[in-house]
């Protein structure tokens, strides 16, 4: 301790006019003290005021420069020392030293700047202000091809410095991306893949930058996919694989890179991991299984990568994924169902899958999760069924396979995501399927649950889908029994509210369903339509210039049907509809104008 105090005093006095030798001794004493107790020594250095002295010692000509930079790097390992280093004016001279040729000076300077930037807003700003990042990126470019140990060590330090400089800072990450650091880092990874420390540093830097959208476009122009897959195949340790996964996941969100990863053979690696880890109960293996299967599903979100792996339904990848669905692992069941939902994104694939028995596999999976089931698996399997039900030719096949009954088992679910998918699946299935729509529409339990969900104000998706399914049951069945069931269950008011939705498609579906109710069962629904103030709502829709042409047209069709009811006709007469409708005779849309003329005639006759 005495030696240290002595050295600090001496440094302050002699820094201006001392000989190199006496300085060297003082600096060695500081380095030794830091090695023994970094924190305590750093505190003493700060209190002594010697940091300001270091600023004058950081000159390219001095033989002590590397040692001074080393001391700064050591003290900056402590969080409390980073701002004092900035305040002491150390950043500009350190950045200047990045221009010198001495490798030891460059190494210690890179360390010092990297440590000062670590989690320090002030440190990063100062380095940014002094233009440090630009010089370091230039160094990376010029050193990139050198594979001698000293150069690789320097490259590792510079990568680390840039990482600390830009970590979790979008502005500085964008700055590095604009400087073109990404192609350089990808090249580094390819050339130095044997060097573990440098490889690791590159991966962390990628993970850092890959979250930004602008970086993905740059990555797509490099051979990053090939390099990462090559590196991945070599890894044995879980932590190293995990590190590569952390870069792959954000990159795989980009569709171009998805395809590059598929072409580079990532899928085969992922399938192999799944096979190795599926029966293991080791924590690392369970984590790897999840990451690999999740990444697989992500690759299938790109249209081109998905189609490439589907290979007309004959692809080995598609077949392997199918085998996940009956697995005993919830994670694989989930990934399998999500993968099928992703494959089911065009009619051709959907038709092929339904013709090849996928529906039964999904229904069997759902069956395993009816009682206290896994919600994410239920949600994924229902998503897959909903997508498969989109092509017209699949609907009847899926209905006769018993999909509606399988889905209805989940009516009791209290989970909004499951409710939402269940409703969407049923709505897809009954589209233009009159018999199925009638059968479901007469199912009192279903209709009562729909009416209940129409009031689920906390879950807009469930509320919207319930309304749409109620309307679909009427529109596709055109059945009096269905309408009576819906009236008895209290569903009319919800269809009237749906006519005021902000979505034109939902308004329209509601108006068409209400027109069918008025045409087929007006007497039964009369009271409910009156209480829900349907006539006032139609007046509002017809008066509003913002209403879409199809809304105006269907509102007039509905008015014509409603005047068959005495109380509703009285309401229509009391609300000066003729005035609004006569204006619509000159509407720019011909169909609306024609319907306005017809409606005006009807109203005139009735009055």
C-alpha positions as CSV (number, residue, x, y, z in Angstrom):
1,X,0.0,0.0,0.0
2,X,2.9,2.3,0.9
3,X,4.5,1.6,-2.5
4,X,1.2,2.4,-4.2
5,X,0.8,5.8,-2.5
6,X,4.4,6.6,-3.2
7,X,3.9,5.7,-6.9
8,X,0.8,7.8,-7.2
9,X,2.5,10.8,-5.6
10,X,5.5,10.3,-7.8
11,X,3.4,10.1,-10.9
12,X,1.6,13.4,-10.2
13,X,4.9,15.2,-9.6
14,X,7.1,13.6,-12.3
15,X,4.6,13.1,-15.1
16,X,5.6,16.4,-16.7
17,X,9.4,16.1,-16.7
18,X,10.3,12.7,-15.6
19,X,12.5,10.2,-17.3
20,X,10.9,7.2,-18.9
21,X,12.5,4.8,-16.5
22,X,11.1,6.4,-13.3
23,X,7.6,6.5,-15.0
24,X,7.9,2.8,-15.9
25,X,8.6,1.9,-12.3
26,X,5.5,3.8,-11.1
27,X,3.3,2.3,-13.7
28,X,4.5,-1.3,-13.0
29,X,3.7,-0.7,-9.3
30,X,0.1,0.4,-10.3
31,X,-0.3,-2.7,-12.5
32,X,0.9,-5.0,-9.7
33,X,-1.5,-3.4,-7.2
34,X,-4.4,-3.7,-9.7
35,X,-3.6,-7.3,-10.2
36,X,-3.7,-7.9,-6.4
37,X,-6.9,-5.9,-5.6
38,X,-8.4,-4.1,-8.6
39,X,-11.3,-2.4,-6.9
40,X,-9.4,-0.9,-3.9
41,X,-6.5,0.2,-6.1
42,X,-8.9,1.8,-8.6
43,X,-10.5,3.8,-5.8
44,X,-7.1,5.1,-4.7
45,X,-6.2,6.0,-8.3
46,X,-9.5,8.0,-8.6
47,X,-8.9,9.8,-5.3
48,X,-5.3,10.7,-6.1
49,X,-6.3,12.7,-9.2
50,X,-3.8,10.7,-11.3
51,X,-6.4,10.0,-14.1
52,X,-6.0,13.5,-15.5
53,X,-2.2,12.8,-15.6
54,X,-2.8,9.8,-17.8
55,X,-4.4,12.0,-20.4
56,X,-1.0,13.7,-20.9
57,X,0.9,10.4,-20.9
58,X,-1.1,8.8,-23.8
59,X,1.1,9.9,-26.6
60,X,2.3,7.7,-29.6
61,X,5.9,8.8,-29.0
62,X,6.1,7.6,-25.4
63,X,7.4,4.1,-24.6
64,X,5.0,4.0,-21.6
65,X,1.8,4.4,-23.6
66,X,0.9,0.7,-23.7
67,X,1.2,0.4,-19.9
68,X,-0.9,3.5,-19.3
69,X,-3.6,2.2,-21.6
70,X,-3.4,-1.2,-19.8
71,X,-3.9,0.6,-16.4
72,X,-7.0,2.4,-17.8
73,X,-8.4,-0.8,-19.2
74,X,-7.9,-2.4,-15.8
75,X,-9.5,0.4,-13.7
76,X,-12.4,0.6,-16.2
77,X,-13.4,-2.9,-15.4
78,X,-15.1,-1.3,-12.4
79,X,-18.4,0.4,-13.1
80,X,-17.7,3.4,-10.8
81,X,-14.5,4.2,-12.7
82,X,-16.0,4.6,-16.2
83,X,-17.5,8.1,-15.9
84,X,-14.4,9.4,-14.1
85,X,-12.3,8.1,-17.1
86,X,-14.5,10.1,-19.4
87,X,-14.4,13.2,-17.2
88,X,-10.6,13.0,-17.0
89,X,-10.6,13.5,-20.8
90,X,-9.1,10.1,-21.6
91,X,-11.3,9.2,-24.6
92,X,-9.8,11.7,-27.2
93,X,-6.2,10.7,-26.7
94,X,-7.1,6.9,-26.6
95,X,-9.0,7.3,-29.9
96,X,-6.0,9.1,-31.3
97,X,-3.8,6.1,-30.3
98,X,-6.0,3.9,-32.6
99,X,-4.1,5.4,-35.5
100,X,-0.7,4.1,-34.3
101,X,1.0,1.0,-35.7
102,X,2.3,-0.6,-32.5
103,X,0.3,-3.8,-31.9
104,X,0.6,-3.7,-28.1
105,X,-0.6,-0.1,-27.9
106,X,-3.5,-1.0,-30.2
107,X,-4.4,-4.0,-28.1
108,X,-4.4,-2.1,-24.7
109,X,-6.2,0.9,-26.3
110,X,-8.9,-1.3,-27.7
111,X,-9.3,-2.9,-24.2
112,X,-9.4,0.4,-22.5
113,X,-12.1,1.9,-24.9
114,X,-14.1,-1.4,-24.8
115,X,-14.2,-1.4,-20.9
116,X,-15.1,2.3,-20.7
117,X,-18.0,1.7,-23.1
118,X,-19.3,-1.3,-21.2
119,X,-22.9,-0.3,-20.0
120,X,-21.8,3.3,-19.9
121,X,-23.9,5.9,-21.8
122,X,-21.2,8.6,-21.2
123,X,-18.4,6.3,-22.4
124,X,-20.2,5.5,-25.6
125,X,-21.1,9.1,-26.3
126,X,-17.5,10.2,-25.8
127,X,-16.2,7.4,-28.2
128,X,-18.8,8.3,-30.7
129,X,-17.9,12.0,-30.5
130,X,-14.2,11.2,-31.0
131,X,-14.9,9.0,-34.0
132,X,-13.5,5.9,-32.5
133,X,-15.9,3.3,-34.1
134,X,-14.9,4.3,-37.6
135,X,-11.2,3.7,-37.0
136,X,-11.9,0.3,-35.3
137,X,-14.1,-0.8,-38.2
138,X,-11.2,0.1,-40.6
139,X,-8.8,-1.9,-38.5
140,X,-11.1,-4.9,-38.7
141,X,-11.2,-4.7,-42.5
142,X,-7.4,-4.4,-42.9
143,X,-6.6,-7.2,-40.4
144,X,-9.4,-9.5,-41.5
145,X,-7.3,-11.8,-43.6
146,X,-4.4,-12.2,-41.1
147,X,-4.4,-15.4,-39.1
148,X,-1.3,-15.0,-36.9
149,X,-2.0,-15.2,-33.2
150,X,-1.3,-11.5,-32.5
151,X,-3.6,-10.3,-35.2
152,X,-6.4,-12.6,-34.1
153,X,-6.0,-11.4,-30.5
154,X,-6.3,-7.8,-31.8
155,X,-9.3,-8.7,-33.9
156,X,-11.0,-10.2,-30.8
157,X,-10.4,-7.1,-28.7
158,X,-11.7,-4.8,-31.5
159,X,-14.9,-6.9,-32.0
160,X,-15.4,-6.8,-28.2
161,X,-15.0,-3.1,-28.2
162,X,-17.6,-2.5,-30.9
163,X,-19.9,-4.9,-29.1
164,X,-19.7,-2.9,-25.8
165,X,-19.9,0.3,-27.8
166,X,-23.2,-0.6,-29.5
167,X,-24.9,-3.1,-27.1
168,X,-28.6,-2.4,-26.8
169,X,-28.2,1.0,-28.4
170,X,-30.2,1.2,-31.7
171,X,-28.6,4.5,-32.8
172,X,-25.0,3.2,-32.5
173,X,-25.9,-0.2,-34.0
174,X,-27.4,1.6,-37.0
175,X,-24.2,3.7,-37.2
176,X,-22.0,0.5,-37.4
177,X,-24.4,-1.1,-39.9
178,X,-24.1,2.0,-42.1
179,X,-20.3,1.8,-41.8
180,X,-20.6,-1.7,-43.4
181,X,-19.5,-3.7,-40.4
182,X,-21.7,-6.7,-41.2
183,X,-20.0,-8.0,-44.3
184,X,-16.6,-7.6,-42.5
185,X,-17.8,-9.6,-39.4
186,X,-19.3,-12.4,-41.7
187,X,-15.9,-12.6,-43.5
188,X,-14.1,-12.7,-40.1
189,X,-16.3,-15.6,-39.0
190,X,-15.5,-17.5,-42.2
191,X,-11.7,-17.0,-42.1
192,X,-11.2,-17.4,-38.3
193,X,-13.7,-20.2,-37.6
194,X,-10.9,-22.2,-35.8
195,X,-10.4,-19.4,-33.3
196,X,-12.9,-20.0,-30.5
197,X,-12.5,-16.6,-28.8
198,X,-12.9,-14.6,-32.0
199,X,-15.7,-16.8,-33.2
200,X,-17.6,-16.2,-30.0
201,X,-17.0,-12.4,-30.2
202,X,-18.4,-12.4,-33.8
203,X,-21.5,-14.3,-32.7
204,X,-22.2,-11.9,-29.8
205,X,-21.8,-9.0,-32.2
206,X,-24.2,-10.6,-34.7
207,X,-26.8,-11.3,-31.9
208,X,-26.4,-7.6,-31.0
209,X,-27.0,-6.3,-34.5
210,X,-29.4,-8.9,-35.9
211,X,-32.4,-7.5,-34.0
212,X,-32.4,-4.4,-36.2
213,X,-34.5,-4.6,-39.4
214,X,-31.9,-2.7,-41.4
215,X,-29.2,-5.3,-40.4
216,X,-31.2,-8.2,-41.8
217,X,-31.2,-6.7,-45.3
218,X,-27.4,-6.4,-45.1
219,X,-27.0,-9.9,-43.7
220,X,-29.1,-11.2,-46.6
221,X,-26.4,-10.0,-49.0
222,X,-23.7,-12.0,-47.2
223,X,-23.1,-15.8,-46.9
224,X,-24.0,-15.6,-43.2
225,X,-26.4,-18.6,-43.5
226,X,-23.7,-20.8,-44.9
227,X,-21.2,-19.8,-42.3
228,X,-23.5,-20.2,-39.3
229,X,-24.7,-23.6,-40.5
230,X,-21.1,-24.7,-41.1
231,X,-20.2,-23.5,-37.6
232,X,-23.2,-25.1,-36.1
233,X,-22.4,-28.5,-37.5
234,X,-19.0,-28.5,-35.7
235,X,-20.4,-27.7,-32.2
236,X,-20.7,-30.3,-29.5
237,X,-21.2,-28.1,-26.4
238,X,-24.7,-27.0,-25.5
239,X,-23.7,-23.4,-24.7
240,X,-22.0,-22.9,-28.1
241,X,-25.1,-24.2,-30.0
242,X,-27.3,-22.0,-27.9
243,X,-25.1,-19.0,-28.9
244,X,-25.6,-19.8,-32.6
245,X,-29.3,-20.3,-32.1
246,X,-29.5,-16.8,-30.6
247,X,-28.2,-15.4,-33.8
248,X,-30.2,-17.7,-36.1
249,X,-33.6,-16.8,-34.5
250,X,-33.7,-13.1,-35.3
251,X,-32.0,-13.6,-38.7
252,X,-34.6,-16.3,-39.6
253,X,-37.3,-13.7,-39.3
254,X,-36.2,-12.4,-42.7
255,X,-37.7,-14.4,-45.6
256,X,-34.6,-14.2,-47.9
257,X,-32.4,-15.5,-45.0
258,X,-35.0,-18.2,-44.2
259,X,-34.5,-19.6,-47.7
260,X,-30.7,-19.3,-47.5
261,X,-30.7,-21.2,-44.2
262,X,-32.9,-23.9,-45.7
263,X,-30.5,-24.2,-48.7
264,X,-27.5,-24.2,-46.4
265,X,-28.8,-27.3,-44.7
266,X,-30.0,-26.0,-41.4
267,X,-33.2,-28.0,-41.4
268,X,-31.2,-31.3,-41.5
269,X,-29.2,-30.1,-38.4
270,X,-32.5,-29.2,-36.6
271,X,-34.1,-32.6,-37.3
272,X,-31.0,-34.3,-36.1
273,X,-31.2,-32.4,-32.8
274,X,-34.8,-33.2,-32.4
275,X,-34.1,-36.9,-32.9
276,X,-31.2,-36.9,-30.4
277,X,-33.0,-35.0,-27.7
278,X,-36.6,-36.1,-27.9
279,X,-36.4,-38.8,-25.3
280,X,-34.0,-37.1,-22.9
281,X,-35.0,-35.5,-19.6
282,X,-31.7,-33.5,-19.3
283,X,-32.3,-29.8,-19.0
284,X,-29.9,-28.9,-21.8
285,X,-31.5,-31.4,-24.2
286,X,-35.1,-30.2,-23.4
287,X,-33.9,-26.6,-24.1
288,X,-32.3,-27.7,-27.4
289,X,-35.4,-29.6,-28.5
290,X,-37.5,-26.5,-27.9
291,X,-35.1,-24.1,-29.7
292,X,-34.6,-26.5,-32.6
293,X,-38.3,-27.2,-33.1
294,X,-39.3,-23.5,-32.7
295,X,-36.7,-22.5,-35.3
296,X,-38.0,-25.1,-37.6
297,X,-41.5,-23.6,-37.4
298,X,-40.0,-20.1,-38.0
299,X,-38.4,-21.3,-41.2
300,X,-41.8,-22.5,-42.4
301,X,-43.2,-19.0,-42.1
302,X,-41.5,-17.9,-45.3
303,X,-43.5,-18.8,-48.4
304,X,-40.5,-19.9,-50.5
305,X,-38.8,-21.8,-47.7
306,X,-42.1,-23.5,-46.7
307,X,-42.8,-24.6,-50.3
308,X,-39.3,-25.9,-50.8
309,X,-39.6,-28.1,-47.7
310,X,-43.1,-29.2,-48.6
311,X,-41.9,-30.6,-52.0
312,X,-45.5,-31.4,-53.1
313,X,-46.1,-33.3,-49.8
314,X,-43.4,-35.8,-50.6
315,X,-40.6,-34.0,-48.9
316,X,-38.7,-35.9,-46.2
317,X,-38.9,-32.8,-43.9
318,X,-42.7,-32.6,-44.2
319,X,-42.9,-36.4,-43.4
320,X,-40.6,-36.0,-40.4
321,X,-42.7,-33.1,-39.1
322,X,-45.9,-35.2,-39.5
323,X,-44.3,-37.8,-37.2
324,X,-44.0,-35.1,-34.4
325,X,-47.8,-34.9,-34.0
326,X,-48.4,-38.3,-32.4
327,X,-45.2,-37.8,-30.3
328,X,-45.4,-37.9,-26.5
329,X,-43.5,-34.6,-26.2
330,X,-45.8,-31.6,-25.8
331,X,-43.1,-29.4,-27.4
332,X,-43.0,-31.6,-30.5
333,X,-46.8,-31.9,-30.7
334,X,-47.0,-28.1,-30.6
335,X,-44.2,-27.6,-33.2
336,X,-45.8,-30.3,-35.4
337,X,-49.2,-28.7,-35.3
338,X,-47.8,-25.2,-35.9
339,X,-45.7,-26.6,-38.8
340,X,-48.9,-28.1,-40.4
341,X,-50.6,-24.7,-39.9
342,X,-47.7,-23.1,-41.8
343,X,-47.7,-25.7,-44.6
344,X,-51.4,-25.0,-44.9
345,X,-51.0,-21.5,-46.4
346,X,-52.1,-22.3,-49.9
347,X,-54.9,-24.3,-51.4
348,X,-52.8,-26.8,-53.1
349,X,-51.0,-27.8,-49.9
350,X,-54.2,-27.9,-47.9
351,X,-56.0,-30.1,-50.4
352,X,-53.0,-32.5,-50.6
353,X,-52.8,-32.8,-46.8
354,X,-56.5,-33.4,-46.3
355,X,-56.5,-36.1,-49.0
356,X,-53.6,-37.7,-47.2
357,X,-55.2,-38.1,-43.8
358,X,-53.7,-35.2,-41.8
359,X,-57.1,-34.3,-40.4
360,X,-57.4,-37.5,-38.4
361,X,-53.9,-37.0,-36.9
362,X,-54.9,-33.5,-35.7
363,X,-58.2,-34.7,-34.3
364,X,-56.4,-37.5,-32.4
365,X,-54.0,-34.9,-31.1
366,X,-56.9,-32.7,-29.9
367,X,-58.5,-35.7,-28.3
368,X,-55.4,-36.1,-26.1
369,X,-55.8,-32.5,-24.9
370,X,-59.6,-32.2,-24.2
371,X,-59.4,-32.7,-20.4
372,X,-56.9,-30.3,-18.7
373,X,-55.1,-30.2,-22.0
374,X,-52.1,-28.1,-23.0
375,X,-53.6,-24.8,-24.2
376,X,-50.7,-24.0,-26.7
377,X,-51.2,-27.4,-28.3
378,X,-55.0,-27.0,-28.5
379,X,-54.5,-23.5,-30.1
380,X,-51.9,-24.8,-32.6
381,X,-54.0,-27.8,-33.7
382,X,-57.1,-25.7,-34.1
383,X,-55.0,-23.2,-36.1
384,X,-54.0,-26.0,-38.4
385,X,-57.6,-27.2,-38.9
386,X,-58.8,-23.7,-39.5
387,X,-56.2,-23.2,-42.3
388,X,-57.0,-26.6,-43.8
389,X,-60.7,-25.8,-43.9
390,X,-60.2,-22.7,-46.2
391,X,-60.3,-24.5,-49.7
392,X,-63.9,-25.1,-50.7
393,X,-63.2,-28.8,-51.6
394,X,-61.9,-29.5,-48.1
395,X,-64.9,-28.4,-46.2
396,X,-67.3,-31.3,-46.8
397,X,-64.5,-33.8,-46.4
398,X,-63.5,-32.3,-43.0
399,X,-67.1,-32.1,-41.9
400,X,-67.7,-35.8,-42.8
401,X,-64.5,-36.7,-40.9
402,X,-66.1,-35.3,-37.8
403,X,-64.0,-32.1,-37.4
404,X,-67.0,-30.0,-36.2
405,X,-67.7,-32.5,-33.4
406,X,-64.0,-32.6,-32.4
407,X,-63.8,-28.8,-32.2
408,X,-67.1,-28.5,-30.2
409,X,-65.5,-30.5,-27.4
410,X,-63.6,-27.3,-26.6
411,X,-66.7,-25.1,-26.1
412,X,-66.1,-25.3,-22.4
413,X,-62.6,-23.8,-22.7
414,X,-62.1,-20.6,-20.7
415,X,-58.9,-19.7,-22.7
416,X,-59.5,-16.8,-25.2
417,X,-56.8,-18.0,-27.7
418,X,-58.5,-21.4,-27.9
419,X,-62.0,-19.8,-28.1
420,X,-60.8,-17.6,-30.9
421,X,-59.4,-20.4,-33.0
422,X,-62.4,-22.7,-32.3
423,X,-64.8,-20.0,-33.6
424,X,-62.6,-19.4,-36.7
425,X,-62.4,-23.1,-37.5
426,X,-66.2,-23.5,-37.3
427,X,-66.8,-20.4,-39.4
428,X,-64.4,-21.7,-42.1
429,X,-66.1,-25.1,-42.1
430,X,-69.7,-23.9,-42.6
431,X,-68.9,-21.5,-45.3
432,X,-71.4,-22.4,-48.1
433,X,-72.2,-25.7,-46.3
434,X,-76.0,-25.3,-45.7
435,X,-76.5,-28.6,-43.9
436,X,-73.6,-28.2,-41.5
437,X,-74.6,-24.6,-40.8
438,X,-78.2,-25.7,-40.0
439,X,-77.0,-28.5,-37.7
440,X,-74.6,-26.3,-35.8
441,X,-77.2,-23.4,-35.7
442,X,-79.7,-25.6,-34.0
443,X,-77.2,-26.6,-31.4
444,X,-78.5,-24.7,-28.4
445,X,-75.3,-25.1,-26.3
446,X,-73.2,-23.7,-29.1
447,X,-75.5,-20.8,-29.8
448,X,-75.8,-19.9,-26.1
449,X,-72.0,-20.0,-25.7
450,X,-71.7,-17.7,-28.8
451,X,-74.1,-15.2,-27.3
452,X,-72.1,-15.2,-24.1
453,X,-68.9,-14.7,-26.0
454,X,-70.5,-11.8,-28.0
455,X,-70.2,-9.9,-24.7
456,X,-66.5,-10.7,-24.1
457,X,-65.5,-7.1,-24.1
458,X,-62.0,-7.9,-22.8
459,X,-61.3,-10.1,-25.8
460,X,-62.1,-8.2,-29.0
461,X,-61.0,-11.1,-31.2
462,X,-63.3,-13.6,-29.4
463,X,-66.2,-11.1,-29.5
464,X,-65.7,-10.4,-33.2
465,X,-65.5,-14.0,-34.2
466,X,-68.6,-15.0,-32.1
467,X,-70.6,-12.3,-33.9
468,X,-69.3,-13.5,-37.3
469,X,-70.2,-17.1,-36.5
470,X,-73.7,-16.2,-35.4
471,X,-74.2,-14.3,-38.6
472,X,-72.6,-17.1,-40.7
473,X,-74.9,-19.8,-39.2
474,X,-77.9,-17.7,-40.5
475,X,-76.4,-16.7,-43.8
476,X,-75.3,-20.2,-44.8
477,X,-78.2,-22.2,-43.4
478,X,-81.0,-19.8,-44.4
479,X,-83.0,-21.9,-41.9
480,X,-86.0,-20.8,-39.8
481,X,-85.0,-23.2,-37.1
482,X,-81.6,-21.7,-36.8
483,X,-83.1,-18.2,-36.6
484,X,-85.5,-19.3,-33.9
485,X,-82.7,-20.8,-31.8
486,X,-80.7,-17.6,-32.1
487,X,-83.7,-15.4,-31.2
488,X,-84.5,-17.7,-28.1
489,X,-80.8,-17.5,-27.0
490,X,-80.8,-13.7,-27.2
491,X,-78.5,-13.3,-30.2
492,X,-80.4,-10.7,-32.1
493,X,-79.2,-7.7,-30.2
494,X,-75.6,-8.7,-31.0
495,X,-76.2,-9.0,-34.7
496,X,-77.8,-5.5,-34.6
497,X,-74.7,-4.1,-32.7
498,X,-72.4,-5.9,-35.3
499,X,-74.1,-3.8,-38.0
500,X,-72.3,-0.8,-36.5
501,X,-68.9,-2.4,-36.4
502,X,-65.9,-0.4,-37.7
503,X,-65.1,-3.2,-40.1
504,X,-67.2,-3.1,-43.3
505,X,-67.0,-6.8,-43.8
506,X,-68.6,-7.4,-40.4
507,X,-71.3,-4.7,-40.9
508,X,-72.1,-6.4,-44.2
509,X,-72.3,-9.9,-42.8
510,X,-74.6,-8.6,-40.0
511,X,-77.0,-6.8,-42.4
512,X,-77.3,-9.8,-44.7
513,X,-78.1,-12.1,-41.7
514,X,-80.7,-9.5,-40.4
515,X,-82.3,-9.3,-43.8
516,X,-82.7,-13.1,-43.8
517,X,-84.2,-13.0,-40.3
518,X,-86.6,-10.3,-41.5
519,X,-87.5,-12.3,-44.6
520,X,-87.9,-15.7,-42.8
521,X,-88.9,-15.1,-39.2
522,X,-89.9,-11.4,-38.8
523,X,-92.7,-12.1,-36.3
524,X,-90.4,-14.1,-34.0
525,X,-87.6,-11.6,-34.0
526,X,-89.8,-8.4,-34.2
527,X,-89.6,-7.6,-30.4
528,X,-85.8,-8.1,-30.2
529,X,-85.2,-6.0,-33.4
530,X,-87.3,-3.2,-31.9
531,X,-85.5,-3.3,-28.6
532,X,-82.1,-3.3,-30.3
533,X,-83.2,0.0,-32.1
534,X,-82.4,-1.5,-35.5
535,X,-84.5,1.1,-37.4
536,X,-82.6,4.0,-35.8
537,X,-79.3,2.3,-36.7
538,X,-80.3,1.8,-40.3
539,X,-81.3,5.5,-40.5
540,X,-77.8,6.4,-39.2
541,X,-76.0,4.1,-41.7
542,X,-78.0,5.5,-44.6
543,X,-77.5,9.1,-43.6
544,X,-73.8,8.7,-43.1
545,X,-71.7,9.7,-46.1
546,X,-68.9,7.5,-44.9
547,X,-71.0,4.3,-45.2
548,X,-69.7,2.0,-47.9
549,X,-72.0,1.4,-51.0
550,X,-72.6,-2.2,-50.0
551,X,-73.7,-1.1,-46.5
552,X,-76.2,1.4,-48.0
553,X,-77.5,-1.2,-50.4
554,X,-78.0,-3.9,-47.7
555,X,-79.5,-1.4,-45.3
556,X,-82.2,-0.5,-47.9
557,X,-82.9,-4.2,-48.6
558,X,-83.4,-4.7,-44.9
559,X,-85.7,-1.7,-44.6
560,X,-87.9,-3.2,-47.3
561,X,-88.1,-6.4,-45.3
562,X,-88.8,-4.7,-42.0
563,X,-91.9,-2.9,-43.1
564,X,-93.7,-6.2,-43.1
565,X,-93.9,-5.8,-39.3
566,X,-96.4,-3.2,-38.1
567,X,-94.4,-1.8,-35.1
568,X,-91.3,-1.7,-37.1
569,X,-93.1,-0.1,-40.1
570,X,-94.4,2.6,-37.7
571,X,-90.8,3.3,-36.6
572,X,-89.7,3.6,-40.2
573,X,-92.5,6.1,-41.0
574,X,-91.7,8.2,-38.0
575,X,-88.1,8.6,-39.0
576,X,-88.3,10.4,-42.3
577,X,-86.5,7.7,-44.3
578,X,-87.9,8.9,-47.6
579,X,-85.9,12.1,-47.4
580,X,-82.6,10.1,-46.9
581,X,-83.4,7.5,-49.5
582,X,-84.5,10.0,-52.2
583,X,-81.0,11.6,-51.9
584,X,-79.4,8.1,-52.6
585,X,-81.2,7.9,-56.0
586,X,-78.4,10.0,-57.4
587,X,-75.7,8.0,-55.7
588,X,-72.6,7.4,-57.9
589,X,-72.9,3.6,-57.4
590,X,-75.6,2.4,-59.9
591,X,-76.7,-0.6,-57.7
592,X,-77.2,1.7,-54.7
593,X,-79.1,4.2,-56.9
594,X,-81.4,1.5,-58.3
595,X,-82.1,0.1,-54.8
596,X,-82.9,3.6,-53.6
597,X,-85.6,4.0,-56.3
598,X,-87.1,0.5,-55.4
599,X,-87.0,1.3,-51.7
600,X,-88.6,4.7,-52.2
601,X,-91.5,3.1,-54.2
602,X,-92.0,0.5,-51.4
603,X,-92.0,3.1,-48.6
604,X,-94.4,5.3,-50.6
605,X,-96.8,2.4,-51.2
606,X,-96.7,1.5,-47.5
607,X,-97.3,5.0,-46.2
